[in-house]
C-alpha cells in the first residue's frame, strides 16, 4: 500500500513501528495473570524474546528450583524476585500464589527446564488459577519430548506422550503390554539408571525388532540419538560403562500386519493378569485393584471393568 507524500523507505519504517506497537500488548499485557513460561532444556539460547520480556516484567517468578532458575536469570541480567514452587510445597504455595494473583500480582511460572506442567510441577497452580478466574497465559518454549520426536525419524503424524514410565517393573510391563498394538509413535521420559531395565522390558513385551530411539541430552553438549531395533539399542547401552543424562525413549508403532483383534485380546488378558497380581502383592480387593489397573493404563475404571468382563 502506497502512502502519499512519503518516500518508500519512510513508509517501510512507519509500518514496522506500527506492527511492533500493535504486537507488544499481546505479547505481554501488564495485568495480573499467570504466565506459563517455557525455558531452555539445556542450551541457554533456546529461549524466546517474549519469554525473556515476561520474566523481566513479571512481579514474581515461581520456580521449581530457585537456584537453577537463577542461572538463567543471571545469564540474561534479569532481577525479578523469585519464589520456590515445587512438588513438595505446591499444595500450600499454589493457594498463596493465587491469592497474590487476585490481589494484582503478575506471576511467571517456570520449571527447571521446558514447559511448566509437562512431567513437572504446575498443574495444581494452573487449575486453581482457572477455578478462581485468573487469566492463564502460555508463553511457548522448548520441550524435550517434542524436540526428540521431530529428530527421531519415527512417524510424527500420530503420537502419544505419556511422561515417565512406572519405576516398578510389573507396572511398567503392564503399561507396555497395554500399548503393544498401538498404531502411533510412543514417547516416554526415562531415568538413566532405569533405561537398560526398561529396554529389556520393551524387548520382552514388544519384541526384539521393535524400532526405538533413545534421545539423550537433547540440546546439550553431549546430545545423542540412538536409532534402531530394540534389541540392538539394548546391547549398545549394555556395552557402555553406565548411562547418564536426560533421556527420552521413543517407540515405533506396531507393524501394520499385527491384527487388531490379537492386540485387543492381549490387552484384556493383560488386565486380568495385572489385576490378579495386584490383589496378591498388595492385598487389595478386586475393586481397589481394578482402580489401580485403570490408573496405570490411563483409562477409566468403567472401561477397565468392561475389558475385564470381556476377558472372562
Secondary structure, DSSP 8 states (H G I E B T S, - for coil): ---TT--HHHHHHHHHHHHHHHHHHHH--SSS-EEEE-B-SS-TT---HHHHHHHHHSSEEEES-HHHHHHHHHHTT----EEE--TTTHHHHHHHHHHHHHTT--EEEE-SSBSTTSSSS-HHHHHHHHHTT--EEEE----HHHHHHHHH-S--SSEEEEEE--SSHHHHHHHHHHTTT-SSEEEEEE-TTTHHHHHHHHHHHH-TT-EEEEEESTTSTT-EEEEEEHHHHHHHHHTSS---S-EEEEE----TTS-HHHHHHHHHHHHHHHHHHHHHHS---HHHHHHHHHHHHTS-HHHHHHHHHHH-
